[in-house]
Amino acid sequence: MAFVQIMEFEMESAEAVRLLEEYAEEGKGVSYARRAILGHDRNRPGTIIQIIFFDSAEEAELNNELEITQRGGEEFAARALDVQFTDVDVITDITI
């Protein structure tokens, strides 16, 4: 079953983009993440929403154990404020 992790946090958008781009570049061929979306919450200025797509919750757990994820997580934690996670088991994915 597909799995999505939604992260909400406070950070400058340019910094959030930089961190995600660095992770994507370093994680090519290593990371279990399949796709990532980064955006602003229109109703809460300063809040960033990051959505990461995985093939399964198990692969998300394996991804968390990777050295690149551990390193990136440390840098992220040092810069992000008020981080909240939502873990989602995807029921269906429909293209409209």
N, C-alpha and C positions, 0 to 999 in steps of 0.2 A: 504494500500500500504506500502510495506517495506520501511524503511528509514535508511540511513547511514550517519554518521557524520564523516568527515575526518578532522583531526587536524594535522597541521604542526607546529613544534616548535623546539627550540634549547634547548638541555638538555643532560647531560651525559646519555648514554644508560642504564647503571646500575640503575641510579636514576629513569628513566622513567619506567623500568621494575618493580622496587620496588613499585612505586606509583600505577601502574596498578594492580599488584598482591594484594596489600593491599586493593584496592577498590573492586576487585573481591571477596576476602575473606569476607570482611565486608558486601558486598552487596548481598551475597547469599540469595535468597528468598525474597529480598527487591527490588533490582534494576530491572528496565525494560530493561536494556541492555541485549542482547542475546549472543553476541560474540564480541571479541576485537582482533585486530591484531596490532602489534607494529613492526616497521621496520626502517631501515636507508634509507635515500635518497642517492643512490649511486653517484649522480651527485652533491650533496651539502653536503659535510662532516659536521658533527655536527647537521644536520637536522634530526629530528625524525618524522615519519609519524605514526599516530595512527588512526585506522579505527574502529568505534564502530557501531554495527548493532542493529537495533531496529525493532520491528514488524510494527511500524507506527511512523509518525512524532508526533502524539498526545502522544504516549507512551514516546517518547524522551522528550517532554515537561514536562510530569509528572515526568520523571526521574530527570530532572533538579531541580524540587521542593523538592526532597527528602533531608532529613538532611544529609545523608551520601554523597550525591553528592555535597551539599553545602560545607561541611567540606573538602572533597577531592579537590574540586575546589579551595578553599582558599589555601591549601597546594601546589597544582599544580601551581597556579598563582604566588606564592612566589618563585618558582624554575625555571619556564619555561620562555624563552625569545622569543620574536617575534612570538607570537601565532597567527595562522590564521585558520579559520574555513571554511569548505565547507559543506553545507547541501545538501544531495542528496536524491531525491525521486527515488526509484529503479523502473525501467521500466520492467526489466526482470532479472532473476537469473538463469543462465544455467550452469549445471555441464558438463564439457567436459572431 
